[in-house]
């Protein structure tokens, strides 16, 4: 049997390339020859703005989908949480792969839980949702902006403590050399500074060379992104509960968009359970109309003949409308729309409108 060819558009970040490579491997097993085409997006070009200030949703998506519409590629790979709920009619979500962890994690230099952070601790995040959830759980925290790829964010977190340790090791060693002399010198610590440096991971060495503007006590990331970047074994983290830190709609899921080859890719890659769960989440997001302008969390889990879904909508001053509902699987999309309408009537619409005005 001959191999079929496919051109896949992807962002050029390490995480995006890893996600696209996982799609390529899945298709390779089905006798496809896949070429990855790197595309720079608006979100990649504008590095000094937070996501909600980049304008309408899709800052990391539209450039890739435009390549499909122009006939330059066959499909595109996206983190589903970055995808806008509106799209050209001819473009469809051809496949949703089996979901990774949907929850957020708190990454700290020493792996403490959220309630163990000192009073007034500084936590970094680029997400309006995570900021609102952090302040709801710990109003005393200082939440500072944080952008960059996953490895960049982790390096910014680790930089101050590594730099302080390096400086202490060098100063102690120099002081000991001055008192003892080079011939009788023994390291002040367990190893010489250069030996300690050689023992660091590549991530730690990169962090050592950074000059962050903010010293973070912790940062909040998606666990799926941390794992797919291969960093989960190199940092300390604690999971944040999905009941209070409701994830972004589609978080942890990888989606493939396409036009002409949508049905073909659906047959090869689509994972029905994740498709149902993310359809519920994205339907709620679309009906609420929040996009990237309001702090909204929606998380659905298929449980037998029902889909249990939980939603949170925050206002600009920390007000919260939240709720959960069990939706029948056979009409999960229409039931999700009904749940969104109920949330809007309970005040979610007003919170979203105020959040939009606050970000203008």
C-alpha positions in Angstrom: 0.0 0.0 0.0 1.4 3.4 -1.0 1.9 6.1 1.7 -0.4 9.2 1.6 1.2 12.6 2.0 0.0 15.4 4.3 1.2 18.9 5.0 0.5 20.1 8.6 0.8 23.7 9.7 2.1 24.3 13.2 3.5 27.2 15.3 7.3 27.1 15.8 7.4 27.0 19.6 8.9 23.9 21.3 5.5 22.9 22.7 3.6 23.4 19.4 6.2 21.3 17.5 6.0 18.5 20.1 2.2 18.5 19.7 2.4 18.5 15.9 5.0 15.7 16.1 2.6 13.6 18.1 0.0 14.0 15.4 2.6 13.2 12.8 3.5 10.0 14.7 -0.2 9.0 14.9 -0.6 9.4 11.2 2.7 7.7 10.4 1.3 4.6 12.0 -1.6 4.8 9.5 0.8 5.0 6.5 0.9 8.7 6.0 4.0 10.8 5.1 3.7 14.0 7.1 5.5 17.3 6.6 5.4 19.9 9.3 5.2 23.5 8.1 6.1 26.1 10.7 4.0 29.3 10.7 4.6 32.5 12.7 1.4 33.8 14.3 0.4 37.2 15.7 0.7 35.9 19.2 4.3 34.8 18.4 5.2 38.2 16.9 3.8 40.4 19.7 5.7 39.2 22.8 5.2 42.2 25.1 1.4 41.9 25.4 -0.7 39.6 27.5 -3.1 37.3 25.6 -6.3 39.3 26.3 -4.7 42.5 25.0 -3.8 41.0 21.6 -7.3 41.8 20.3 -9.8 39.2 19.3 -9.3 35.6 20.0 -7.2 33.4 17.7 -3.9 35.2 18.0 -2.1 31.8 17.9 -4.5 30.2 15.5 -5.7 32.3 12.5 -2.4 32.4 10.6 -2.3 28.6 10.5 -5.9 28.2 9.4 -5.3 30.9 6.7 -2.7 28.6 5.2 -5.3 25.8 4.9 -7.8 28.2 3.2 -5.1 29.3 0.8 -4.4 25.7 -0.2 -0.8 25.8 1.1 -1.2 23.0 3.7 -3.8 20.2 4.2 -4.4 20.8 7.9 -3.2 22.6 11.1 -2.5 21.5 14.6 -3.7 23.6 17.5 -3.9 23.7 21.3 -7.7 23.6 21.5 -7.8 26.2 24.3 -6.3 28.8 22.0 -9.0 28.3 19.3 -11.7 30.8 18.7 -15.3 29.5 18.7 -16.0 31.2 15.4 -14.4 30.1 12.2 -15.0 30.2 8.4 -17.8 27.9 7.3 -15.5 25.8 5.2 -13.0 25.2 8.0 -13.9 22.5 10.5 -12.3 20.8 13.6 -11.5 17.6 11.7 -10.2 15.7 14.7 -9.8 16.1 18.5 -7.1 13.8 19.9 -7.3 12.0 23.2 -7.0 14.6 25.9 -4.1 15.0 28.2 -4.4 16.4 31.8 -6.9 19.3 31.7 -5.9 20.8 35.1 -3.5 23.6 36.0 -0.5 23.2 38.2 1.4 25.5 40.6 5.1 25.4 39.8 7.5 26.5 42.6 11.2 26.1 43.3 10.5 23.8 46.2 7.1 22.2 45.2 4.9 23.8 47.9 1.1 23.8 47.7 -0.9 27.0 47.1 -1.9 27.3 50.7 1.8 26.9 51.7 3.0 30.0 49.8 3.9 32.9 52.2 1.5 35.7 52.6 1.8 38.2 49.8 3.7 35.8 47.6 4.1 36.7 43.9 2.6 34.3 41.4 3.0 34.7 37.6 0.4 33.9 35.0 -0.6 35.2 31.5 -4.2 34.2 32.0 -7.1 36.3 33.2 -8.9 33.2 34.3 -6.0 31.9 36.4 -5.4 35.4 37.9 -9.1 35.6 39.0 -9.0 32.0 40.4 -5.8 32.7 42.3 -7.1 35.8 43.9 -10.4 34.1 44.7 -8.5 31.4 46.6 -5.8 33.6 48.1 -6.7 37.3 48.0 -3.4 38.2 49.6 -1.3 37.1 46.6 0.4 39.4 44.2 -0.4 38.2 40.7 2.1 39.4 38.1 2.0 39.1 34.3 4.1 36.3 32.7 4.4 35.5 29.0 6.6 33.2 27.0 6.9 29.6 26.0 6.6 27.0 28.8 10.4 26.7 29.2 10.8 30.4 29.2 8.3 30.8 32.0 9.9 28.1 34.1 13.3 29.7 33.6 12.1 33.0 34.8 10.8 31.3 38.0 14.0 29.4 38.7 16.4 32.2 37.8 16.6 34.2 41.2 17.1 31.2 43.4 19.8 29.6 41.1 21.6 33.0 40.7 21.6 33.5 44.5 23.0 30.0 45.0 25.7 30.5 42.3 26.7 33.8 43.8 26.9 32.3 47.3 29.0 29.4 46.1 31.4 31.6 44.2 31.8 34.1 47.1 32.3 31.4 49.7 34.9 29.7 47.5 36.8 32.9 46.9 36.8 33.7 50.6 38.1 30.3 51.5 40.8 30.5 48.8 41.9 33.8 50.3 42.3 32.4 53.8 43.7 29.0 53.0 45.6 29.3 49.8 45.2 27.6 46.5 47.3 24.5 47.3 45.3 23.6 50.5 42.0 24.7 49.1 38.8 22.6 49.7 35.4 23.7 48.3 33.3 25.7 50.7 30.3 23.7 49.6 30.0 20.1 48.5 31.5 20.9 45.1 33.5 23.6 43.3 31.3 26.2 41.6 32.3 25.0 38.2 31.4 21.4 39.2 28.1 22.6 40.5 27.4 24.4 37.2 28.3 21.3 35.2 25.8 19.3 37.2 22.9 21.6 36.2 20.3 20.6 33.6 20.1 22.6 30.4 16.9 24.3 31.8 18.7 25.4 35.0 21.7 26.7 33.0 19.4 28.7 30.8 17.6 30.1 33.9 21.0 31.1 35.4 21.6 33.4 32.4 18.2 35.1 32.6 17.5 38.6 34.1 13.8 38.5 35.0 12.0 41.7 35.9 10.0 40.0 38.6 11.0 37.5 41.2 8.2 34.9 41.3 7.4 32.6 44.2 5.4 30.4 41.9 3.8 30.3 38.4 0.7 28.6 37.1 0.7 26.5 34.0 -1.3 23.9 32.3 -0.1 20.4 33.3 -0.5 19.2 29.8 1.9 21.8 28.5 4.4 21.1 31.2 4.3 17.4 30.4 4.4 17.8 26.6 7.4 20.1 26.9 9.2 17.4 28.8 9.7 19.6 31.9 7.5 17.8 34.4 10.5 15.7 35.6 12.7 18.8 36.0 10.5 21.0 38.2 8.5 20.8 41.4 4.7 21.3 41.1 1.4 20.7 42.8 -1.9 20.1 41.0 -4.7 22.7 41.4 -8.1 21.2 41.9 -10.5 21.5 38.9 -13.4 22.3 41.2 -12.0 25.7 42.2 -9.5 26.2 39.3 -11.8 25.2 36.5 -9.7 24.8 33.4 -10.0 26.8 30.2 -12.4 25.2 27.6 -10.5 22.7 25.6 -7.4 22.7 27.9 -5.2 19.7 27.4 -6.7 18.8 24.0 -5.0 18.9 20.7 -7.2 19.8 17.7 -6.6 19.4 13.9 -8.4 21.8 11.6 -8.9 21.1 7.9 -11.2 21.6 4.9 -11.1 19.1 2.0 -9.4 16.3 4.1 -11.5 16.8 7.2 -13.5 13.5 6.9 -10.3 11.6 6.3 -8.5 13.0 9.3 -11.6 12.5 11.5 -11.6 8.8 10.7 -7.8 8.5 11.5 -7.5 10.7 14.6 -10.7 11.7 16.3 -11.2 10.5 19.9 -15.0 10.4 20.6 -14.9 10.9 24.4 -12.7 14.1 24.1 -14.8 15.3 21.2 -18.0 15.2 23.4 -16.3 16.8 26.4 -14.7 19.7 24.4 -17.9 20.2 22.4 -19.7 20.9 25.7 -17.0 23.2 26.9 -16.7 25.2 23.6 -20.5 25.4 23.2 -20.7 27.0 26.7 -17.9 29.4 25.8 -19.5 30.4 22.5 -22.9 30.9 24.1 -21.4 33.0 27.0 -19.5 35.0 24.5 -16.4 35.6 26.7 -13.6 34.6 24.4 -10.3 35.9 25.7 -11.8 39.1 27.3 -13.3 37.5 30.4 -12.1 35.0 33.0 -14.1 31.9 32.1 -13.4 28.3 33.1 -15.4 25.4 31.7 -14.6 21.7 32.3 -16.7 18.7 31.2 -16.2 15.0 32.0 -18.1 12.2 30.3 -19.7 10.0 33.0 -21.7 7.2 31.5 -24.9 8.6 29.8 -24.2 12.1 31.2 -21.6 14.8 30.8 -20.8 16.5 34.1 -19.8 20.1 33.4 -18.7 22.9 35.8 -18.3 26.5 34.8 -17.0 29.7 36.4 -17.4 33.3 35.1 -15.5 36.0 37.0 -16.1 39.7 36.9 -13.3 42.4 36.8 -13.6 42.9 40.6 -13.6 39.3 41.5 -17.3 38.7 41.4 -18.2 35.1 40.5 -21.0 33.2 38.9 -20.5 29.5 38.9 -22.4 26.3 38.6 -22.4 22.7 37.5 -24.9 20.5 35.7 -25.2 16.9 34.3 -26.0 17.0 30.6 -27.5 14.0 28.7 -25.0 12.7 26.2 -27.5 12.3 23.4 -28.1 16.1 23.3 -25.0 17.4 25.0 -24.5 20.4 22.7 -28.1 21.8 23.0 -28.0 21.0 26.7 -24.7 22.9 27.1 -26.3 25.9 25.3 -29.3 25.8 27.8 -26.8 25.7 30.7 -25.0 28.8 29.3 -28.3 30.6 29.0 -29.0 29.9 32.7 -25.6 31.2 33.7 -26.2 34.3 31.7 -29.5 34.9 33.4 -27.8 34.5 36.8 -25.4 37.4 36.1 -22.7 35.9 33.9 -23.7 38.1 31.0 -23.2 41.3 33.1 -19.8 40.1 34.4 -18.6 39.4 30.8 -19.8 42.8 29.6 -18.0 44.5 32.5 -14.9 42.5 31.8 -15.0 43.6 28.2 -15.3 47.2 29.1 -12.5 47.0 31.6 -10.1 45.6 28.9 -11.0 48.2 26.2 
